[in-house]
Amino acid sequence: MKKAILYSTLLSLFMALGCNKEPIEFVHPMDGIVIEDTSGFDRAFLIEPFTSVSCGACPLAHHEIETIEAAQSDGFHMTHYLYGPLHHPYTQYLIDQVNKTIYTPLALVHRTNNDGSAVYYGVDRMNEILEGRRHQEAELGIEVDMAIEQDVIEIDVEMDFSEEILGDNVALNVILIEKTVVGEGSGYDQRNYGDNDENHPYYGQGKYIEGFEHTNVIRQVITPFDGMEVQLNNNSNVTSLTLSLDNLEGELSNYALVVFVTENAKIGSPILNVSHADLAVL
């Protein structure tokens, strides 16, 4: 895991349009908090956008997330679709457990918490939140090894811990994502508010974009939805899991694993660290 040293300028676009028009209050998690470096591990970040193909503002969110990932090597995303063929039950379970109204396109950023509850952010604020968090090292490091044995992928997740969290219980989460999904018709064609706006990245591509590339779609949750509890008795832990190749359609190279560790086995719990394992290496 490489520690990113590049810094991006704040994103200037503000998502004034969305599929829901009700006002929402955003909370800045860094307000009043003094950032202190910890003796630990390089930190990576997970962005979880909530979207739907009927959300005309969502293509801009898609573009902004790709811009962040292109500029910084320490962040990546997995996408929650609220309904349709791209929806996974894990998304609804997360919504139910966090117990908040979902607006699109908003996102969880590293499952940041405020007063014990996960906070959603507008896409225009994602890079700002990440910049604040980049000054902190993680208390936990993650390495993922994979190998194909007969008809399964064997997955070894090694977690190394700092002294500060030894003796705690954490939860390991392993999720299979499909990197690019393109379909035809309802459930795949993406509504687009920017069709007539020359300054929009999807200008002139239609009110509904045919052949839209949906990215990092959740396909399977390999651990329990709340995560697999791990006891931090030593300075490291190796957890082994398997993934059946029978569950994968298309090229293996179009899949990846999102592996993250939360403070406890609760779906809205803050993320300690995250890793990304591309099945293209197999």
C-alpha positions as CSV (number, residue, x, y, z in Angstrom):
1,M,0.0,0.0,0.0
2,K,1.5,3.2,-1.1
3,K,0.9,6.4,0.8
4,A,-0.3,9.0,-1.6
5,I,1.4,12.4,-1.4
6,L,-0.4,14.2,-4.1
7,Y,-3.0,16.8,-3.2
8,S,-5.9,17.9,-5.4
9,T,-7.6,21.3,-5.4
10,L,-11.1,21.4,-4.0
11,L,-13.8,20.3,-6.4
12,S,-15.8,23.3,-7.5
13,L,-18.9,21.8,-8.9
14,F,-21.9,21.6,-6.5
15,M,-24.6,19.1,-7.0
16,A,-27.7,21.3,-7.1
17,L,-29.8,18.8,-8.8
18,G,-30.8,15.3,-7.5
19,C,-33.5,12.8,-7.7
20,N,-34.8,14.1,-4.3
21,K,-35.4,17.8,-3.8
22,E,-35.8,17.9,0.0
23,P,-33.0,19.9,1.7
24,I,-30.4,18.0,3.6
25,E,-27.9,19.2,6.2
26,F,-24.3,18.1,5.7
27,V,-22.0,17.7,8.7
28,H,-18.2,18.4,8.4
29,P,-16.5,15.7,10.5
30,M,-13.3,17.7,10.9
31,D,-14.9,20.7,12.6
32,G,-13.4,21.3,16.0
33,I,-11.2,18.2,15.7
34,V,-7.4,18.5,16.1
35,I,-5.7,16.0,13.8
36,E,-2.8,14.1,15.4
37,D,-0.5,11.7,13.6
38,T,-0.5,8.2,14.9
39,S,2.2,5.6,14.7
40,G,0.6,3.2,12.2
41,F,0.0,2.3,8.6
42,D,-0.7,4.0,5.3
43,R,-4.4,4.8,4.9
44,A,-6.6,4.1,1.9
45,F,-10.2,5.4,1.5
46,L,-13.6,3.9,0.4
47,I,-16.2,6.1,-1.2
48,E,-19.7,4.5,-1.4
49,P,-22.0,6.5,-3.7
50,F,-25.8,5.9,-3.7
51,T,-27.3,6.1,-7.2
52,S,-30.0,5.0,-9.6
53,V,-30.4,5.0,-13.3
54,S,-33.3,7.4,-13.0
55,C,-31.2,10.0,-11.2
56,G,-30.2,12.6,-13.7
57,A,-27.6,14.2,-11.4
58,C,-25.8,10.9,-10.9
59,P,-23.7,10.9,-14.0
60,L,-21.9,14.0,-12.7
61,A,-21.3,12.2,-9.4
62,H,-19.9,9.3,-11.4
63,H,-17.5,11.7,-13.2
64,E,-16.3,13.4,-10.0
65,I,-15.5,10.2,-8.3
66,E,-13.5,9.0,-11.3
67,T,-11.7,12.4,-11.2
68,I,-10.7,11.8,-7.6
69,E,-9.5,8.3,-8.3
70,A,-7.4,9.4,-11.2
71,A,-5.7,12.1,-9.1
72,Q,-5.2,10.0,-6.0
73,S,-4.1,6.4,-5.6
74,D,-5.4,6.0,-2.1
75,G,-9.1,6.2,-2.8
76,F,-11.6,3.9,-4.7
77,H,-15.3,3.3,-4.6
78,M,-18.1,0.7,-4.7
79,T,-21.5,1.7,-5.9
80,H,-24.8,1.2,-4.2
81,Y,-27.8,1.0,-6.6
82,L,-31.1,1.6,-4.9
83,Y,-33.1,-0.7,-7.2
84,G,-33.1,-2.5,-10.6
85,P,-30.7,-5.2,-12.0
86,L,-27.7,-3.5,-10.5
87,H,-29.1,-3.5,-7.0
88,H,-27.7,-5.9,-4.3
89,P,-29.5,-6.7,-1.1
90,Y,-26.5,-5.5,0.9
91,T,-27.4,-1.9,-0.1
92,Q,-30.8,-2.1,1.4
93,Y,-29.4,-3.8,4.5
94,L,-27.0,-1.0,4.9
95,I,-29.7,1.6,4.5
96,D,-31.9,-0.1,7.1
97,Q,-29.1,-0.4,9.6
98,V,-27.9,3.2,9.2
99,N,-31.5,4.2,9.4
100,K,-31.3,7.4,7.3
101,T,-33.1,8.7,4.3
102,I,-31.1,8.1,1.2
103,Y,-30.7,11.0,-1.3
104,T,-29.0,10.5,-4.6
105,P,-26.3,11.2,-5.5
106,L,-24.8,11.2,-2.0
107,A,-22.1,9.0,-0.6
108,L,-20.6,7.6,2.5
109,V,-16.9,8.5,2.7
110,H,-15.0,5.9,4.7
111,R,-18.2,5.6,6.8
112,T,-17.2,8.7,8.7
113,N,-19.3,8.9,11.9
114,N,-20.8,11.9,13.8
115,D,-22.3,11.2,17.2
116,G,-22.2,7.5,16.5
117,S,-24.1,7.7,13.2
118,A,-22.7,7.4,9.6
119,V,-22.7,10.7,7.7
120,Y,-23.5,11.2,4.0
121,Y,-21.8,13.8,1.8
122,G,-22.4,15.5,-1.5
123,V,-20.0,14.6,-4.2
124,D,-18.6,18.1,-4.3
125,R,-17.3,17.6,-0.7
126,M,-15.7,14.1,-1.1
127,N,-12.2,15.3,-1.9
128,E,-12.3,17.9,0.9
129,I,-13.2,15.1,3.4
130,L,-10.4,12.9,2.1
131,E,-7.8,15.6,2.3
132,G,-8.6,16.1,6.0
133,R,-8.3,12.4,6.7
134,R,-5.1,11.9,4.8
135,H,-3.1,13.6,7.6
136,Q,-3.8,10.6,9.8
137,E,-2.1,7.2,9.6
138,A,-4.2,4.1,10.2
139,E,-4.0,1.9,13.2
140,L,-4.3,-1.2,11.0
141,G,-2.8,-2.4,7.8
142,I,-4.4,-4.8,5.3
143,E,-2.7,-7.1,2.7
144,V,-4.7,-9.4,0.4
145,D,-3.2,-12.5,-1.3
146,M,-5.3,-14.6,-3.8
147,A,-4.7,-17.9,-5.6
148,I,-6.9,-20.1,-7.8
149,E,-7.3,-23.6,-6.6
150,Q,-9.5,-25.8,-8.8
151,D,-12.9,-24.1,-9.0
152,V,-12.4,-21.5,-6.2
153,I,-10.3,-18.5,-5.4
154,E,-8.6,-18.7,-2.1
155,I,-8.3,-15.4,-0.3
156,D,-5.9,-14.7,2.5
157,V,-6.4,-11.3,4.3
158,E,-3.5,-10.4,6.6
159,M,-4.2,-7.6,9.1
160,D,-1.4,-6.0,11.1
161,F,-2.3,-3.9,14.1
162,S,-0.8,-1.0,16.1
163,E,-0.4,-1.3,19.8
164,E,-3.3,1.1,20.3
165,I,-6.0,-1.4,19.2
166,L,-4.5,-4.7,20.5
167,G,-7.2,-6.6,22.4
168,D,-10.0,-4.9,20.6
169,N,-12.6,-6.7,18.4
170,V,-12.9,-5.5,14.8
171,A,-14.9,-6.7,11.8
172,L,-13.5,-7.8,8.5
173,N,-15.6,-7.1,5.4
174,V,-14.9,-8.6,1.9
175,I,-17.1,-7.6,-1.0
176,L,-16.9,-8.7,-4.7
177,I,-17.4,-5.9,-7.2
178,E,-17.8,-5.9,-11.0
179,K,-15.6,-3.1,-12.3
180,T,-17.6,-2.2,-15.4
181,V,-21.2,-3.1,-16.3
182,V,-22.8,-2.1,-19.5
183,G,-26.4,-3.2,-20.4
184,E,-29.2,-2.2,-22.7
185,G,-32.6,-0.6,-21.9
186,S,-34.4,-0.1,-18.7
187,G,-32.2,-0.5,-15.6
188,Y,-29.0,0.3,-17.5
189,D,-29.6,3.5,-19.6
190,Q,-28.6,6.4,-17.3
191,R,-30.7,9.5,-17.1
192,N,-28.6,12.6,-17.7
193,Y,-29.4,16.2,-16.7
194,G,-26.4,17.5,-18.5
195,D,-27.4,16.7,-22.1
196,N,-27.9,20.4,-23.0
197,D,-25.1,21.9,-20.9
198,E,-21.9,22.5,-22.8
199,N,-19.9,22.5,-19.5
200,H,-21.2,19.1,-18.4
201,P,-19.0,16.1,-19.0
202,Y,-21.9,14.1,-20.5
203,Y,-23.1,17.0,-22.8
204,G,-24.8,15.8,-26.0
205,Q,-25.0,12.1,-24.9
206,G,-28.8,12.1,-24.6
207,K,-31.3,12.6,-21.8
208,Y,-30.7,8.9,-21.2
209,I,-27.2,7.7,-21.9
210,E,-27.2,4.4,-23.8
211,G,-24.3,2.1,-23.0
212,F,-23.4,4.0,-19.8
213,E,-20.5,2.4,-18.0
214,H,-21.7,1.6,-14.4
215,T,-18.6,1.0,-12.3
216,N,-17.7,-1.1,-9.2
217,V,-21.1,-2.7,-8.9
218,I,-21.6,-4.8,-5.8
219,R,-22.1,-8.4,-6.8
220,Q,-21.4,-10.6,-3.7
221,V,-20.7,-10.0,0.0
222,I,-18.3,-12.8,0.9
223,T,-18.3,-12.1,4.7
224,P,-21.5,-11.6,6.7
225,F,-23.2,-8.3,6.0
226,D,-22.1,-6.9,9.3
227,G,-18.6,-8.3,8.8
228,M,-16.6,-11.1,10.3
229,E,-15.5,-10.5,13.9
230,V,-11.8,-10.7,14.5
231,Q,-10.1,-10.7,17.9
232,L,-6.8,-8.7,17.9
233,N,-4.8,-10.9,20.3
234,N,-1.6,-10.6,18.4
235,N,0.1,-8.0,16.2
236,S,-1.2,-9.7,13.1
237,N,-4.1,-11.9,12.0
238,V,-4.6,-13.9,8.8
239,T,-8.2,-14.8,7.8
240,S,-8.8,-17.2,4.9
241,L,-11.9,-17.1,2.7
242,T,-13.0,-18.7,-0.6
243,L,-14.9,-17.4,-3.6
244,S,-16.5,-19.9,-6.0
245,L,-15.6,-19.3,-9.7
246,D,-19.1,-20.6,-10.6
247,N,-20.5,-17.3,-9.3
248,L,-18.6,-15.1,-11.8
249,E,-19.9,-14.3,-15.2
250,G,-17.7,-12.9,-18.0
251,E,-14.0,-12.2,-17.7
252,L,-12.2,-12.7,-14.3
253,S,-10.3,-9.5,-15.0
254,N,-13.5,-7.4,-14.7
255,Y,-13.8,-8.2,-10.9
256,A,-12.1,-7.0,-7.8
257,L,-12.4,-7.3,-4.0
258,V,-13.0,-4.5,-1.7
259,V,-11.6,-5.4,1.7
260,F,-12.1,-3.2,4.7
261,V,-12.0,-3.4,8.5
262,T,-14.5,-1.6,10.7
263,E,-14.3,-0.8,14.4
264,N,-16.9,-3.4,15.3
265,A,-19.4,-5.8,13.7
266,K,-22.0,-3.1,13.0
267,I,-22.7,-2.1,9.4
268,G,-22.5,1.7,10.1
269,S,-19.3,1.4,12.1
270,P,-16.3,3.6,11.0
271,I,-13.8,2.0,8.7
272,L,-10.2,1.6,10.1
273,N,-8.7,0.9,6.8
274,V,-9.5,-0.5,3.3
275,S,-7.7,-2.4,0.5
276,H,-8.5,-3.2,-3.1
277,A,-7.6,-6.5,-4.7
278,D,-7.9,-6.8,-8.5
279,L,-8.8,-10.3,-9.7
280,A,-7.0,-9.4,-13.0
281,V,-3.7,-10.4,-11.3
282,L,-4.8,-14.0,-11.2
